[in-house]
Amino acid sequence: MFKRVTIIGLGLIGGSLAIAIKKKKLAGEVVGVSRRKTTISRARTLGIVDSATLDLKKGVKDSDLIILTAPVLKIIDIAKKILPCLRKDAILTDAGSTKEVIVKRIEGFLPAGVSFLGSHPLAGSERSGLDHIDKDLFKGAHCILTRTGKTNKAALSKLKRFWGKLGMKVEVMSLKKHDKALSALSHLPHAASVALSNTCAKKDLRLAAGGFRDTTRIASGKPEVWRDIFITNRKNIAKDIVALKKELTKIEKALKRNNSAELLRLLKKAKNIRDGI
Amino acid sequence: MFKRVTIIGLGLIGGSLAIAIKKKKLAGEVVGVSRRKTTISRARTLGIVDSATLDLKKGVKDSDLIILTAPVLKIIDIAKKILPCLRKDAILTDAGSTKEVIVKRIEGFLPAGVSFLGSHPLAGSERSGLDHIDKDLFKGAHCILTRTGKTNKAALSKLKRFWGKLGMKVEVMSLKKHDKALSALSHLPHAASVALSNTCAKKDLRLAAGGFRDTTRIASGKPEVWRDIFITNRKNIAKDIVALKKELTKIEKALKRNNSAELLRLLKKAKNIRDGI
């Protein structure tokens, strides 16, 4: 499908992408770029890339697909650096969790010929790094591609096929719709998980059982990654936090009023929604 | 250890207890009581009890240990019914998730000779029923026993050994301390999970990935069970919800002020707490 694919960032997403691409034979050659020497040598040892380099410009040279995996704000910085070095017909994409800021900024400095498309494969884990990569990380998960007025249609349809071949359910949506949906379904749960952990800072944590463990699991995610997500989707997330607090207040009021029927209603409603997934 | 143990309620906890007791040979005979005919015959088919009955009074006759597994308020109702039928030296305990209301009420109508002790094995799942029972459900988990001014010391030490032999880490604490600790670490996460599900009622739930699934998993728990927990620990939970809303407000304010450093601080603090478990 591609002659040469370069993956920038060899963490959980980048590393899993590298092995998935090789396994599905979607590229003649897979090049990995990392800013850490240890990651480069580990990627070589694991054999997940055909070559690996610390040098961004060398890494992207002659590639027809370049995938940026990094915290959201880093994606923008790296794009700025590599854009002048890309082949004229190259497709550049990313795997960032917010899209409006990334796509608008990168479209702003895109040279003629090069296509940029925002991708968001909804796969991941609270774990990070090459030690946790998984060739099936993307299988069966959703991947959202964003479309703007500047989107190259041929590049869009090629990327749709690319993510589809990795086993993903691909959907195309606008930047705003993506960021709004992900705020509620991914960024808000993260904020709730963080707030819950912080609420229990001084509690008897040895007694934390399955419920606490599950609801706070994602709070173990990388702080720098999530700071960038929060900052670049801050208006939607702030709005969703207000909505969550309202739902919490409903429970709080029912508790204070000893309103058993209202508690049962809220519990049943939530079970119904959760069981429906 | 016991001649005859009766387990009232053959759901996930009751059924798992039955097979764990048989496996560890802690009783000469295990009797199961359920109010459903289908459960009785299923328990017999699975061979998890030596005998099973729909009749509470028949079920508890001559037993030296009776364990009540049911939603919290049902535990109190059932205790009231069976207490007059218990052997004079019997030990009665429960597996309810709140303790102050249960223990104070049951101690209020305890006949001479019978000991009642509140137990809370911190094991469970969002799943329920005999289809999900697990002989290792209790292994390695905490079990809290509560002590009051009326606690029979011999019964307390016997129950400590009993739960210990099921592989549990046993701790003894006051009713108030138990309900306060569990509010923060179990009941608050449940409330958060319910509120989060309800906040996302009208969202694109097909896009819900691992983070949403994990943070809302426990919202699938039985509404009736959780209504009773909420009602019988309502003051602590309401207070903890207020604390959680304050933590959410910290994130909300940092988002509104575009305060990257404060977001990173909150994310790092939460990660540190969560990784420490």
HADDOCK unambig.tbl for C-alpha pairs under 7 A between the chains (distance, minus, plus):
assign (segid A and resid 122 and name CA) (segid B and resid 209 and name CA) 6.45 0.50 0.50
assign (segid A and resid 142 and name CA) (segid B and resid 207 and name CA) 6.69 0.50 0.50
assign (segid A and resid 181 and name CA) (segid B and resid 203 and name CA) 6.89 0.50 0.50
assign (segid A and resid 181 and name CA) (segid B and resid 204 and name CA) 6.55 0.50 0.50
assign (segid A and resid 184 and name CA) (segid B and resid 200 and name CA) 6.44 0.50 0.50
assign (segid A and resid 185 and name CA) (segid B and resid 208 and name CA) 5.58 0.50 0.50
assign (segid A and resid 185 and name CA) (segid B and resid 212 and name CA) 5.91 0.50 0.50
assign (segid A and resid 186 and name CA) (segid B and resid 211 and name CA) 6.08 0.50 0.50
assign (segid A and resid 186 and name CA) (segid B and resid 212 and name CA) 6.00 0.50 0.50
assign (segid A and resid 189 and name CA) (segid B and resid 211 and name CA) 6.56 0.50 0.50
assign (segid A and resid 189 and name CA) (segid B and resid 212 and name CA) 5.82 0.50 0.50
assign (segid A and resid 189 and name CA) (segid B and resid 215 and name CA) 6.44 0.50 0.50
assign (segid A and resid 192 and name CA) (segid B and resid 248 and name CA) 6.95 0.50 0.50
assign (segid A and resid 194 and name CA) (segid B and resid 267 and name CA) 6.39 0.50 0.50
assign (segid A and resid 194 and name CA) (segid B and resid 270 and name CA) 5.24 0.50 0.50
assign (segid A and resid 195 and name CA) (segid B and resid 244 and name CA) 6.26 0.50 0.50
assign (segid A and resid 195 and name CA) (segid B and resid 247 and name CA) 5.05 0.50 0.50
assign (segid A and resid 195 and name CA) (segid B and resid 248 and name CA) 5.51 0.50 0.50
assign (segid A and resid 196 and name CA) (segid B and resid 244 and name CA) 6.18 0.50 0.50
assign (segid A and resid 197 and name CA) (segid B and resid 270 and name CA) 5.26 0.50 0.50
assign (segid A and resid 197 and name CA) (segid B and resid 273 and name CA) 6.39 0.50 0.50
assign (segid A and resid 197 and name CA) (segid B and resid 274 and name CA) 6.44 0.50 0.50
assign (segid A and resid 198 and name CA) (segid B and resid 247 and name CA) 6.91 0.50 0.50
assign (segid A and resid 198 and name CA) (segid B and resid 269 and name CA) 6.88 0.50 0.50
assign (segid A and resid 198 and name CA) (segid B and resid 270 and name CA) 5.36 0.50 0.50
assign (segid A and resid 199 and name CA) (segid B and resid 243 and name CA) 6.30 0.50 0.50
assign (segid A and resid 199 and name CA) (segid B and resid 244 and name CA) 5.63 0.50 0.50
assign (segid A and resid 199 and name CA) (segid B and resid 247 and name CA) 6.49 0.50 0.50
assign (segid A and resid 200 and name CA) (segid B and resid 184 and name CA) 6.45 0.50 0.50
assign (segid A and resid 201 and name CA) (segid B and resid 273 and name CA) 6.44 0.50 0.50
assign (segid A and resid 203 and name CA) (segid B and resid 181 and name CA) 6.89 0.50 0.50
assign (segid A and resid 204 and name CA) (segid B and resid 181 and name CA) 6.58 0.50 0.50
assign (segid A and resid 205 and name CA) (segid B and resid 277 and name CA) 6.65 0.50 0.50
assign (segid A and resid 206 and name CA) (segid B and resid 277 and name CA) 6.87 0.50 0.50
assign (segid A and resid 207 and name CA) (segid B and resid 142 and name CA) 6.70 0.50 0.50
assign (segid A and resid 208 and name CA) (segid B and resid 185 and name CA) 5.59 0.50 0.50
assign (segid A and resid 209 and name CA) (segid B and resid 122 and name CA) 6.48 0.50 0.50
assign (segid A and resid 211 and name CA) (segid B and resid 186 and name CA) 6.08 0.50 0.50
assign (segid A and resid 211 and name CA) (segid B and resid 189 and name CA) 6.56 0.50 0.50
assign (segid A and resid 211 and name CA) (segid B and resid 218 and name CA) 6.30 0.50 0.50
assign (segid A and resid 212 and name CA) (segid B and resid 185 and name CA) 5.90 0.50 0.50
assign (segid A and resid 212 and name CA) (segid B and resid 186 and name CA) 6.00 0.50 0.50
assign (segid A and resid 212 and name CA) (segid B and resid 189 and name CA) 5.83 0.50 0.50
assign (segid A and resid 214 and name CA) (segid B and resid 214 and name CA) 5.47 0.50 0.50
assign (segid A and resid 214 and name CA) (segid B and resid 215 and name CA) 5.99 0.50 0.50
assign (segid A and resid 215 and name CA) (segid B and resid 189 and name CA) 6.43 0.50 0.50
assign (segid A and resid 215 and name CA) (segid B and resid 214 and name CA) 5.99 0.50 0.50
assign (segid A and resid 215 and name CA) (segid B and resid 215 and name CA) 3.99 0.50 0.50
assign (segid A and resid 215 and name CA) (segid B and resid 216 and name CA) 6.89 0.50 0.50
assign (segid A and resid 216 and name CA) (segid B and resid 215 and name CA) 6.88 0.50 0.50
assign (segid A and resid 216 and name CA) (segid B and resid 274 and name CA) 6.78 0.50 0.50
assign (segid A and resid 218 and name CA) (segid B and resid 211 and name CA) 6.28 0.50 0.50
assign (segid A and resid 219 and name CA) (segid B and resid 270 and name CA) 5.99 0.50 0.50
assign (segid A and resid 219 and name CA) (segid B and resid 271 and name CA) 5.34 0.50 0.50
assign (segid A and resid 219 and name CA) (segid B and resid 274 and name CA) 6.59 0.50 0.50
assign (segid A and resid 220 and name CA) (segid B and resid 271 and name CA) 4.52 0.50 0.50
assign (segid A and resid 220 and name CA) (segid B and resid 274 and name CA) 6.06 0.50 0.50
assign (segid A and resid 220 and name CA) (segid B and resid 275 and name CA) 6.22 0.50 0.50
assign (segid A and resid 221 and name CA) (segid B and resid 271 and name CA) 6.97 0.50 0.50
assign (segid A and resid 223 and name CA) (segid B and resid 264 and name CA) 6.03 0.50 0.50
assign (segid A and resid 223 and name CA) (segid B and resid 267 and name CA) 5.19 0.50 0.50
assign (segid A and resid 223 and name CA) (segid B and resid 268 and name CA) 5.63 0.50 0.50
assign (segid A and resid 224 and name CA) (segid B and resid 264 and name CA) 6.69 0.50 0.50
assign (segid A and resid 227 and name CA) (segid B and resid 260 and name CA) 6.68 0.50 0.50
assign (segid A and resid 227 and name CA) (segid B and resid 263 and name CA) 6.02 0.50 0.50
assign (segid A and resid 227 and name CA) (segid B and resid 264 and name CA) 5.65 0.50 0.50
assign (segid A and resid 231 and name CA) (segid B and resid 255 and name CA) 6.60 0.50 0.50
assign (segid A and resid 231 and name CA) (segid B and resid 258 and name CA) 6.50 0.50 0.50
assign (segid A and resid 231 and name CA) (segid B and resid 260 and name CA) 6.72 0.50 0.50
assign (segid A and resid 234 and name CA) (segid B and resid 255 and name CA) 5.20 0.50 0.50
assign (segid A and resid 234 and name CA) (segid B and resid 256 and name CA) 6.91 0.50 0.50
assign (segid A and resid 238 and name CA) (segid B and resid 252 and name CA) 5.01 0.50 0.50
assign (segid A and resid 238 and name CA) (segid B and resid 255 and name CA) 6.23 0.50 0.50
assign (segid A and resid 238 and name CA) (segid B and resid 256 and name CA) 6.79 0.50 0.50
assign (segid A and resid 241 and name CA) (segid B and resid 248 and name CA) 6.82 0.50 0.50
assign (segid A and resid 241 and name CA) (segid B and resid 252 and name CA) 6.54 0.50 0.50
assign (segid A and resid 243 and name CA) (segid B and resid 199 and name CA) 6.30 0.50 0.50
assign (segid A and resid 244 and name CA) (segid B and resid 195 and name CA) 6.27 0.50 0.50
assign (segid A and resid 244 and name CA) (segid B and resid 196 and name CA) 6.19 0.50 0.50
assign (segid A and resid 244 and name CA) (segid B and resid 199 and name CA) 5.64 0.50 0.50
assign (segid A and resid 245 and name CA) (segid B and resid 245 and name CA) 6.07 0.50 0.50
assign (segid A and resid 247 and name CA) (segid B and resid 195 and name CA) 5.06 0.50 0.50
assign (segid A and resid 247 and name CA) (segid B and resid 198 and name CA) 6.93 0.50 0.50
assign (segid A and resid 247 and name CA) (segid B and resid 199 and name CA) 6.48 0.50 0.50
assign (segid A and resid 248 and name CA) (segid B and resid 192 and name CA) 6.96 0.50 0.50
assign (segid A and resid 248 and name CA) (segid B and resid 195 and name CA) 5.50 0.50 0.50
assign (segid A and resid 248 and name CA) (segid B and resid 241 and name CA) 6.81 0.50 0.50
assign (segid A and resid 252 and name CA) (segid B and resid 238 and name CA) 5.01 0.50 0.50
assign (segid A and resid 252 and name CA) (segid B and resid 241 and name CA) 6.54 0.50 0.50
assign (segid A and resid 255 and name CA) (segid B and resid 231 and name CA) 6.60 0.50 0.50
assign (segid A and resid 255 and name CA) (segid B and resid 234 and name CA) 5.20 0.50 0.50
assign (segid A and resid 255 and name CA) (segid B and resid 238 and name CA) 6.23 0.50 0.50
assign (segid A and resid 256 and name CA) (segid B and resid 234 and name CA) 6.90 0.50 0.50
assign (segid A and resid 256 and name CA) (segid B and resid 238 and name CA) 6.78 0.50 0.50
assign (segid A and resid 258 and name CA) (segid B and resid 231 and name CA) 6.51 0.50 0.50
assign (segid A and resid 260 and name CA) (segid B and resid 227 and name CA) 6.69 0.50 0.50
assign (segid A and resid 260 and name CA) (segid B and resid 231 and name CA) 6.73 0.50 0.50
assign (segid A and resid 263 and name CA) (segid B and resid 227 and name CA) 6.01 0.50 0.50
assign (segid A and resid 264 and name CA) (segid B and resid 223 and name CA) 6.04 0.50 0.50
assign (segid A and resid 264 and name CA) (segid B and resid 224 and name CA) 6.71 0.50 0.50
assign (segid A and resid 264 and name CA) (segid B and resid 227 and name CA) 5.64 0.50 0.50
assign (segid A and resid 267 and name CA) (segid B and resid 194 and name CA) 6.38 0.50 0.50
assign (segid A and resid 267 and name CA) (segid B and resid 223 and name CA) 5.19 0.50 0.50
assign (segid A and resid 268 and name CA) (segid B and resid 223 and name CA) 5.62 0.50 0.50
assign (segid A and resid 269 and name CA) (segid B and resid 198 and name CA) 6.88 0.50 0.50
assign (segid A and resid 270 and name CA) (segid B and resid 194 and name CA) 5.23 0.50 0.50
assign (segid A and resid 270 and name CA) (segid B and resid 197 and name CA) 5.26 0.50 0.50
assign (segid A and resid 270 and name CA) (segid B and resid 198 and name CA) 5.36 0.50 0.50
assign (segid A and resid 270 and name CA) (segid B and resid 219 and name CA) 5.98 0.50 0.50
assign (segid A and resid 271 and name CA) (segid B and resid 219 and name CA) 5.33 0.50 0.50
assign (segid A and resid 271 and name CA) (segid B and resid 220 and name CA) 4.50 0.50 0.50
assign (segid A and resid 271 and name CA) (segid B and resid 221 and name CA) 6.96 0.50 0.50
assign (segid A and resid 273 and name CA) (segid B and resid 197 and name CA) 6.40 0.50 0.50
assign (segid A and resid 273 and name CA) (segid B and resid 201 and name CA) 6.45 0.50 0.50
assign (segid A and resid 274 and name CA) (segid B and resid 197 and name CA) 6.45 0.50 0.50
assign (segid A and resid 274 and name CA) (segid B and resid 216 and name CA) 6.77 0.50 0.50
assign (segid A and resid 274 and name CA) (segid B and resid 219 and name CA) 6.59 0.50 0.50
assign (segid A and resid 274 and name CA) (segid B and resid 220 and name CA) 6.05 0.50 0.50
assign (segid A and resid 275 and name CA) (segid B and resid 220 and name CA) 6.23 0.50 0.50
assign (segid A and resid 277 and name CA) (segid B and resid 205 and name CA) 6.63 0.50 0.50
assign (segid A and resid 277 and name CA) (segid B and resid 206 and name CA) 6.85 0.50 0.50
